[in-house]
Amino acid sequence: MDSVMKMVNGFFGGLVSLMMAILPVTILWQVLTGTTVFGMDVIANLTALIEQVGNGGFAGLVVLVIVASFFMKK
């Protein structure tokens, strides 16, 4: 069971790493060309996410800390 959990954790860790590498490229693409990437408006989605966290008050701050903890190296 431990090896299965390590494999699943490794898979999702790799997936998150891949997405974090693709995100700056998609933002740069949208800024330079003005077109969406795969039909997704990345900048508008990020702006909406930041607005929702900002409007969340204390709950938004807690969510932001939890999400940031996922991206911190231990």
C-alpha positions as a printed NumPy array, in Angstrom:
array([[  0.   ,   0.   ,   0.   ],
       [  2.898,   2.32 ,   0.762],
       [  4.357,   1.86 ,  -2.72 ],
       [  0.99 ,   2.683,  -4.312],
       [  0.771,   5.919,  -2.333],
       [  4.318,   6.852,  -3.348],
       [  3.492,   6.162,  -6.999],
       [  0.293,   8.26 ,  -6.875],
       [  2.109,  11.046,  -5.029],
       [  4.907,  10.986,  -7.593],
       [  2.429,  11.095, -10.468],
       [  0.553,  14.103,  -9.129],
       [  3.804,  15.818,  -8.142],
       [  5.061,  15.417, -11.694],
       [  1.752,  16.65 , -13.095],
       [  1.866,  19.78 , -10.934],
       [  5.487,  20.393, -11.965],
       [  4.51 ,  20.126, -15.609],
       [  1.611,  22.545, -15.191],
       [  3.806,  25.03 , -13.316],
       [  6.264,  24.902, -16.23 ],
       [  3.527,  25.41 , -18.841],
       [  1.771,  28.277, -17.028],
       [  4.4  ,  30.996, -17.684],
       [  4.607,  29.976, -21.341],
       [  0.845,  30.275, -21.786],
       [  0.812,  33.688, -20.088],
       [  3.652,  34.902, -22.311],
       [  1.908,  33.527, -25.406],
       [ -1.315,  35.339, -24.554],
       [  0.473,  38.619, -23.828],
       [  2.525,  38.514, -27.03 ],
       [ -0.139,  37.287, -29.454],
       [ -3.4  ,  38.309, -27.777],
       [ -4.925,  34.898, -28.498],
       [ -6.018,  32.247, -26.057],
       [ -4.207,  28.97 , -25.576],
       [ -6.37 ,  25.901, -26.244],
       [ -9.437,  28.114, -25.882],
       [ -8.547,  29.087, -22.298],
       [ -8.056,  32.714, -21.278],
       [ -5.274,  32.09 , -18.77 ],
       [ -4.85 ,  35.704, -17.66 ],
       [ -8.593,  36.19 , -17.047],
       [ -8.747,  32.923, -15.085],
       [ -5.802,  33.928, -12.884],
       [ -7.303,  37.382, -12.34 ],
       [-10.643,  35.866, -11.318],
       [ -8.9  ,  33.457,  -8.945],
       [ -6.981,  36.276,  -7.261],
       [-10.146,  38.372,  -6.954],
       [-12.033,  35.488,  -5.343],
       [ -9.256,  34.909,  -2.807],
       [ -9.105,  38.649,  -2.115],
       [-12.856,  38.888,  -1.569],
       [-12.798,  35.87 ,   0.723],
       [-11.47 ,  37.804,   3.719],
       [ -9.973,  35.57 ,   6.402],
       [-11.164,  32.394,   4.663],
       [ -9.414,  33.552,   1.493],
       [ -6.215,  34.094,   3.44 ],
       [ -6.42 ,  30.599,   4.926],
       [ -6.986,  29.082,   1.471],
       [ -4.048,  31.079,   0.086],
       [ -1.746,  29.78 ,   2.839],
       [ -2.876,  26.189,   2.24 ],
       [ -2.377,  26.45 ,  -1.525],
       [  1.029,  28.111,  -1.069],
       [  2.09 ,  25.297,   1.265],
       [  1.612,  22.81 ,  -1.578],
       [  4.221,  24.618,  -3.657],
       [  6.846,  25.012,  -0.919],
       [  9.766,  22.596,  -0.961],
       [ 10.192,  20.723,   2.294]])
